[in-house]
Amino acid sequence: MDKNKMKKILFINFITMATFNMAHPVTPSLINALSMPTYMFGVLYSTMSIAHFVMSPIWGSMSDHKGRKRFLVIGVIGYGISQLGFGFIESTPLILLFRITGGAMSVAFITTCIAYVSDISSKEERTKYMSYHTATTSIASSAGALIGGFCGGYGYKFAFLTQFILCLIVAGIIYFIVDETIDKKQGKIKIYTKHLKKGNNNTRLTPILSTMMIVMTLVTIATTSYNSTINYYLESVLNMPTMVNGIVMAIAGFIALIMNLLINPYLSKKFNEKYTLVAACIISGISMVVASLFNNIILSFMFIMIFVGSSALVIPIQQSIVSKLAKDNYGEIMGIQGSYKAIGMIIGSLASGFIFDIGNKLPFILSGICCLIVCILMLRVSFTEKAEKITT
């Protein structure tokens, strides 16, 4: 494994995800400033997620053929332009259009970056480096939220403008320091589009891979319901300023960083990945349901942070399991996984947006329930693996 390349891509992931996450703390301000209805926080999140679903396997399969580097650059520049439009346009249809474009561009970077990590890591160390990837994403999200929260003090448009400028700078850094890992293939590009055709979603997936994709969807519903709701909850229900949004996101990111930088690599050496995933989902599910039962802000916050910490373990473990089941088409498989993740983002954001008016804690309960369902699915994976071993 080339450790120099790994250091570079983790650094790139950090600065990119910090830039990508700057707008989250100020999005509620945009919604309120334009007098949009409550459910729009879910709609805005879901439109971006729809583009993730459509484009993730397409970008992944294209990067398998034409190389990773160019799609990292395209994603960052495209997202910066989209966010500039999102922050400055006041027409709702155009805002939604820019959100779709932003989703399509951001997932070009996200999918390709995960594939890049798979390219340069051995199977034995993949869980560790997926954890490092998730850790850099977590701390970057915290840094971006803090920067965005403070920029929001000068108005939400200032935060979006700063984000656009930083995207251009980051794209330049990627162009000059990232090394290619894929030899460009000659001939026609085989673009994966089966996820867009009815009945073909799982055509190239084994039963275990299919189940793991559903696991990704449920976990993403859980994390999206929390992430898409917490900012709006803090600002509109608890009447907290934009800066508090950034601080809460920063604390959550720091906890996730510790879990993925220290705890996850340790657990991967001591325990079976699937057992660790089940334990993390049980803790996540119970803690979020319990948090929703308390009216005391401090107690609720404590259990929410337990959810943040335990759920942070799940994604890198799930990604590691999937990457080990893949063969030599990491980009395509990670792209398919990205589509399942996008489905979770769409369901999680829309559901939380519409049930928020029924009860502002219902999105958090939805998060907990989804985590507990994952535990049942992981038992199915274990039984399927045992059956396959018996028959072979």
C-alpha positions as CSV (number, residue, x, y, z in Angstrom):
1,M,0.0,0.0,0.0
2,D,1.2,3.5,-0.9
3,K,1.0,5.4,2.4
4,N,1.9,8.7,0.7
5,K,-1.2,8.4,-1.6
6,M,-3.3,7.5,1.4
7,K,-2.2,10.6,3.3
8,K,-2.9,12.8,0.3
9,I,-6.4,11.5,-0.3
10,L,-7.3,11.7,3.4
11,F,-6.1,15.3,3.4
12,I,-8.1,16.1,0.3
13,N,-11.2,14.4,1.8
14,F,-10.7,16.6,4.9
15,I,-10.5,20.0,3.1
16,T,-13.2,19.0,0.6
17,M,-15.8,17.8,3.2
18,A,-15.0,20.9,5.4
19,T,-15.9,23.0,2.4
20,F,-19.0,21.0,1.5
21,N,-20.4,21.2,5.0
22,M,-20.2,25.0,5.5
23,A,-23.8,25.6,4.3
24,H,-25.6,23.2,6.8
25,P,-25.7,25.6,9.7
26,V,-27.1,28.5,7.6
27,T,-29.6,26.6,5.6
28,P,-32.3,27.0,8.3
29,S,-31.7,30.8,8.0
30,L,-32.2,30.6,4.2
31,I,-35.5,28.7,4.7
32,N,-36.8,31.3,7.3
33,A,-35.5,34.3,5.3
34,L,-37.4,33.2,2.2
35,S,-40.5,32.2,4.4
36,M,-40.5,28.6,3.2
37,P,-42.8,26.1,4.9
38,T,-41.3,23.8,7.6
39,Y,-41.2,20.7,5.5
40,M,-38.8,22.4,3.0
41,F,-35.8,21.4,5.1
42,G,-36.6,17.9,4.2
43,V,-37.4,18.7,0.6
44,L,-34.1,20.6,0.1
45,Y,-32.2,17.6,1.5
46,S,-34.1,15.1,-0.5
47,T,-33.7,16.8,-3.9
48,M,-29.9,16.6,-3.4
49,S,-30.2,13.0,-2.4
50,I,-32.2,12.1,-5.5
51,A,-29.3,13.3,-7.6
52,H,-27.0,11.2,-5.4
53,F,-29.1,8.1,-6.2
54,V,-29.0,8.7,-10.0
55,M,-25.4,9.8,-10.4
56,S,-23.4,7.8,-7.8
57,P,-23.1,4.5,-9.8
58,I,-22.6,6.5,-13.0
59,W,-19.7,8.5,-11.6
60,G,-18.3,5.4,-10.0
61,S,-18.3,3.3,-13.2
62,M,-16.9,6.3,-15.2
63,S,-14.0,6.6,-12.8
64,D,-13.3,2.9,-13.1
65,H,-12.7,3.5,-16.8
66,K,-11.2,7.1,-17.0
67,G,-9.5,7.5,-13.7
68,R,-10.3,8.9,-10.3
69,K,-8.6,12.3,-10.4
70,R,-10.7,14.1,-13.0
71,F,-13.9,13.2,-11.2
72,L,-12.6,14.5,-7.9
73,V,-11.9,17.8,-9.5
74,I,-15.2,17.9,-11.5
75,G,-17.2,17.2,-8.3
76,V,-15.7,20.0,-6.3
77,I,-15.9,22.7,-8.9
78,G,-19.5,21.7,-9.9
79,Y,-20.6,21.7,-6.3
80,G,-19.1,25.1,-5.6
81,I,-21.0,26.6,-8.6
82,S,-24.3,24.9,-7.5
83,Q,-24.0,26.2,-4.0
84,L,-23.5,29.7,-5.2
85,G,-26.8,29.5,-7.1
86,F,-28.5,27.8,-4.1
87,G,-27.5,30.6,-1.8
88,F,-28.2,33.6,-4.0
89,I,-31.3,32.6,-6.0
90,E,-34.6,33.3,-4.3
91,S,-36.9,31.4,-6.7
92,T,-38.0,28.1,-5.1
93,P,-38.0,26.1,-8.4
94,L,-34.5,27.3,-9.2
95,I,-33.3,26.6,-5.7
96,L,-34.5,23.0,-6.1
97,L,-32.7,22.8,-9.5
98,F,-29.4,24.0,-7.9
99,R,-29.9,21.4,-5.1
100,I,-30.2,18.7,-7.7
101,T,-27.1,19.9,-9.5
102,G,-25.3,20.2,-6.2
103,G,-26.2,16.6,-5.3
104,A,-25.0,15.3,-8.7
105,M,-21.7,17.1,-8.4
106,S,-20.9,16.4,-4.7
107,V,-21.5,12.7,-5.1
108,A,-18.9,12.6,-8.0
109,F,-16.3,13.5,-5.3
110,I,-17.8,11.3,-2.5
111,T,-18.1,8.1,-4.6
112,T,-14.7,8.5,-6.3
113,C,-12.9,9.3,-3.1
114,I,-14.2,6.1,-1.4
115,A,-13.2,4.1,-4.5
116,Y,-9.7,5.8,-4.4
117,V,-9.3,4.6,-0.8
118,S,-10.3,1.1,-1.8
119,D,-7.8,1.2,-4.7
120,I,-4.8,1.9,-2.5
121,S,-5.7,-0.2,0.7
122,S,-5.3,-3.9,1.2
123,K,-8.2,-6.0,2.2
124,E,-6.6,-6.6,5.6
125,E,-6.4,-2.9,6.4
126,R,-9.5,-1.7,4.6
127,T,-11.6,-1.3,7.7
128,K,-8.9,0.8,9.3
129,Y,-8.5,3.1,6.4
130,M,-12.3,3.3,5.8
131,S,-12.5,4.4,9.5
132,Y,-9.8,7.0,8.8
133,H,-11.8,8.2,5.8
134,T,-14.9,8.5,7.9
135,A,-12.9,10.2,10.7
136,T,-11.6,12.8,8.3
137,T,-15.1,13.3,7.0
138,S,-16.4,13.7,10.6
139,I,-13.8,16.2,11.8
140,A,-14.1,18.1,8.5
141,S,-17.8,18.3,8.8
142,S,-17.3,19.8,12.3
143,A,-14.7,22.3,11.0
144,G,-17.0,23.2,8.0
145,A,-20.0,23.6,10.3
146,L,-18.0,25.9,12.6
147,I,-16.8,28.0,9.7
148,G,-20.2,28.2,8.2
149,G,-21.8,29.0,11.5
150,F,-19.5,32.0,12.1
151,C,-19.8,33.1,8.5
152,G,-23.6,33.0,8.9
153,G,-23.2,35.8,11.5
154,Y,-22.6,38.1,8.5
155,G,-25.6,36.7,6.6
156,Y,-26.2,33.3,5.0
157,K,-25.2,34.6,1.6
158,F,-21.7,35.4,2.8
159,A,-21.4,31.7,3.9
160,F,-22.4,30.5,0.4
161,L,-20.0,32.9,-1.3
162,T,-17.1,31.8,0.9
163,Q,-18.0,28.2,0.2
164,F,-17.8,28.8,-3.6
165,I,-14.4,30.4,-3.4
166,L,-13.0,27.6,-1.2
167,C,-14.3,25.0,-3.7
168,L,-12.3,26.5,-6.5
169,I,-9.2,26.6,-4.3
170,V,-9.7,22.9,-3.2
171,A,-10.1,21.8,-6.9
172,G,-6.8,23.4,-7.7
173,I,-5.1,21.6,-4.8
174,I,-6.6,18.2,-6.0
175,Y,-5.3,18.8,-9.5
176,F,-1.8,19.5,-8.4
177,I,-1.2,16.9,-5.6
178,V,-3.4,13.9,-6.2
179,D,-1.9,10.9,-8.0
180,E,-3.9,8.7,-10.3
181,T,-4.6,5.1,-9.3
182,I,-6.5,3.9,-12.4
183,D,-5.0,3.3,-15.9
184,K,-7.4,4.8,-18.4
185,K,-9.2,2.0,-20.4
186,Q,-9.6,2.3,-24.1
187,G,-12.9,1.9,-25.9
188,K,-16.4,2.7,-25.0
189,I,-17.2,3.5,-21.3
190,K,-19.5,1.0,-19.7
191,I,-21.7,3.2,-17.5
192,Y,-23.8,1.5,-14.8
193,T,-27.5,2.5,-15.2
194,K,-29.2,-0.6,-14.0
195,H,-30.3,1.2,-10.8
196,L,-32.5,3.4,-13.1
197,K,-34.3,0.4,-14.7
198,K,-37.2,-1.2,-12.9
199,G,-36.5,-4.7,-11.7
200,N,-32.7,-4.5,-12.3
201,N,-31.5,-2.9,-9.1
202,N,-29.8,-6.0,-7.8
203,T,-28.8,-7.6,-11.1
204,R,-25.1,-7.8,-10.3
205,L,-25.3,-8.2,-6.5
206,T,-25.1,-11.4,-4.5
207,P,-27.8,-11.9,-1.8
208,I,-25.3,-10.8,0.9
209,L,-24.4,-7.7,-1.0
210,S,-28.0,-6.9,-1.6
211,T,-28.7,-7.1,2.1
212,M,-25.7,-5.0,2.9
213,M,-27.0,-2.3,0.5
214,I,-30.4,-2.3,2.4
215,V,-28.4,-2.0,5.6
216,M,-26.8,1.1,4.1
217,T,-30.2,2.5,3.2
218,L,-31.6,2.0,6.8
219,V,-28.5,3.4,8.5
220,T,-28.6,6.4,6.2
221,I,-32.3,7.0,7.0
222,A,-31.3,7.0,10.6
223,T,-28.4,9.5,10.3
224,T,-30.3,11.7,7.7
225,S,-33.4,11.9,10.0
226,Y,-31.1,13.2,12.7
227,N,-28.8,15.4,10.6
228,S,-31.6,17.0,8.6
229,T,-33.7,17.7,11.7
230,I,-31.2,18.8,14.3
231,N,-30.2,22.1,12.7
232,Y,-33.8,23.2,12.1
233,Y,-34.9,21.9,15.6
234,L,-32.2,24.0,17.3
235,E,-33.0,27.2,15.4
236,S,-36.8,27.0,15.0
237,V,-37.9,25.1,18.2
238,L,-35.1,26.0,20.7
239,N,-34.5,29.5,19.1
240,M,-30.7,29.0,19.1
241,P,-28.5,31.3,16.9
242,T,-26.6,30.0,13.8
243,M,-23.4,29.8,15.8
244,V,-24.9,27.2,18.2
245,N,-25.8,25.1,15.2
246,G,-22.2,25.1,14.2
247,I,-21.0,24.3,17.7
248,V,-23.4,21.3,18.1
249,M,-22.3,19.9,14.7
250,A,-18.6,20.4,15.7
251,I,-19.1,18.5,19.0
252,A,-20.8,15.7,17.1
253,G,-18.0,15.6,14.5
254,F,-15.3,15.5,17.2
255,I,-17.0,12.5,18.9
256,A,-17.3,10.7,15.5
257,L,-13.6,11.5,14.9
258,I,-12.6,9.8,18.2
259,M,-14.7,6.8,17.5
260,N,-13.3,6.3,14.0
261,L,-9.7,7.2,14.7
262,L,-9.2,5.2,17.9
263,I,-12.2,3.0,18.7
264,N,-13.1,1.5,15.3
265,P,-9.5,0.3,14.4
266,Y,-9.2,-1.3,17.8
267,L,-12.5,-3.1,17.5
268,S,-11.7,-4.3,14.0
269,K,-8.7,-6.1,15.4
270,K,-10.5,-7.7,18.4
271,F,-13.9,-8.5,17.1
272,N,-15.8,-9.7,14.0
273,E,-17.0,-6.7,11.9
274,K,-20.6,-7.9,11.8
275,Y,-20.8,-8.3,15.6
276,T,-19.4,-4.8,16.0
277,L,-21.9,-3.4,13.6
278,V,-24.8,-5.1,15.4
279,A,-23.7,-3.8,18.8
280,A,-23.2,-0.3,17.4
281,C,-26.7,-0.3,15.9
282,I,-28.3,-1.6,19.1
283,I,-26.7,1.2,21.1
284,S,-27.6,3.8,18.4
285,G,-31.2,2.7,18.2
286,I,-31.8,2.6,22.0
287,S,-30.0,5.9,22.7
288,M,-31.9,7.9,20.1
289,V,-35.3,6.5,21.2
290,V,-34.4,7.3,24.9
291,A,-33.2,10.8,23.9
292,S,-36.6,11.6,22.4
293,L,-38.4,10.7,25.7
294,F,-36.7,13.4,27.7
295,N,-37.8,17.0,27.8
296,N,-34.6,18.0,29.7
297,I,-32.2,19.4,27.0
298,I,-29.0,18.3,28.8
299,L,-30.2,14.6,29.2
300,S,-31.5,14.5,25.6
301,F,-28.2,16.0,24.3
302,M,-26.2,13.3,26.3
303,F,-28.1,10.4,24.6
304,I,-28.0,12.1,21.2
305,M,-24.2,12.2,21.5
306,I,-24.2,8.5,22.4
307,F,-26.1,8.0,19.1
308,V,-23.6,10.1,17.2
309,G,-20.7,8.1,18.6
310,S,-22.1,4.7,18.1
311,S,-23.6,5.4,14.7
312,A,-20.2,6.8,13.5
313,L,-18.8,3.2,13.8
314,V,-21.4,1.7,11.4
315,I,-20.7,3.3,8.0
316,P,-16.9,2.4,7.8
317,I,-17.7,-1.1,8.9
318,Q,-20.4,-1.5,6.4
319,Q,-18.2,0.0,3.6
320,S,-15.4,-2.4,4.5
321,I,-17.7,-5.4,4.4
322,V,-19.0,-4.4,1.0
323,S,-15.6,-3.6,-0.5
324,K,-14.3,-7.0,0.5
325,L,-17.3,-8.6,-1.3
326,A,-16.5,-6.6,-4.4
327,K,-13.9,-7.8,-7.0
328,D,-12.0,-5.4,-9.2
329,N,-14.9,-2.9,-9.8
330,Y,-14.7,-0.9,-6.5
331,G,-15.8,2.2,-8.2
332,E,-19.0,0.6,-9.6
333,I,-19.8,-1.2,-6.4
334,M,-19.2,1.9,-4.3
335,G,-21.4,3.8,-6.8
336,I,-24.2,1.3,-6.4
337,Q,-23.8,1.6,-2.6
338,G,-24.0,5.4,-3.1
339,S,-27.4,5.0,-4.7
340,Y,-28.7,2.9,-1.8
341,K,-27.3,5.5,0.5
342,A,-29.1,8.2,-1.5
343,I,-32.4,6.3,-1.2
344,G,-31.9,6.5,2.6
345,M,-31.2,10.2,2.4
346,I,-34.3,10.8,0.3
347,I,-36.6,8.8,2.6
348,G,-34.9,10.1,5.8
349,S,-35.1,13.8,4.8
350,L,-38.6,13.7,3.3
351,A,-40.0,11.6,6.2
352,S,-38.4,13.8,8.9
353,G,-39.6,16.9,7.1
354,F,-43.2,15.9,6.9
355,I,-43.5,14.2,10.4
356,F,-41.8,17.2,12.1
357,D,-45.1,19.1,12.2
358,I,-46.9,16.1,13.8
359,G,-44.3,15.9,16.5
360,N,-40.9,17.6,16.5
361,K,-39.2,14.5,18.1
362,L,-40.6,12.0,15.7
363,P,-37.7,12.2,13.3
364,F,-35.4,11.2,16.1
365,I,-37.6,8.2,17.0
366,L,-37.5,7.2,13.3
367,S,-33.7,7.2,13.5
368,G,-33.7,4.8,16.5
369,I,-36.1,2.4,14.9
370,C,-34.1,2.1,11.7
371,C,-31.0,1.3,13.6
372,L,-32.7,-1.6,15.4
373,I,-34.1,-3.0,12.2
374,V,-30.5,-3.2,10.9
375,C,-29.7,-5.6,13.7
376,I,-32.3,-8.0,12.3
377,L,-30.9,-7.8,8.8
378,M,-27.4,-8.5,10.0
379,L,-28.6,-11.7,11.5
380,R,-29.9,-12.6,8.1
381,V,-26.4,-11.9,6.6
382,S,-24.8,-14.3,9.2
383,F,-27.3,-17.1,8.4
384,T,-26.8,-16.6,4.7
385,E,-23.0,-16.8,5.1
386,K,-23.2,-20.0,7.1
387,A,-25.6,-21.6,4.6
388,E,-23.1,-20.7,1.7
389,K,-20.2,-22.3,3.6
390,I,-22.2,-25.5,4.2
391,T,-23.0,-25.8,0.5
392,T,-19.5,-25.1,-0.7
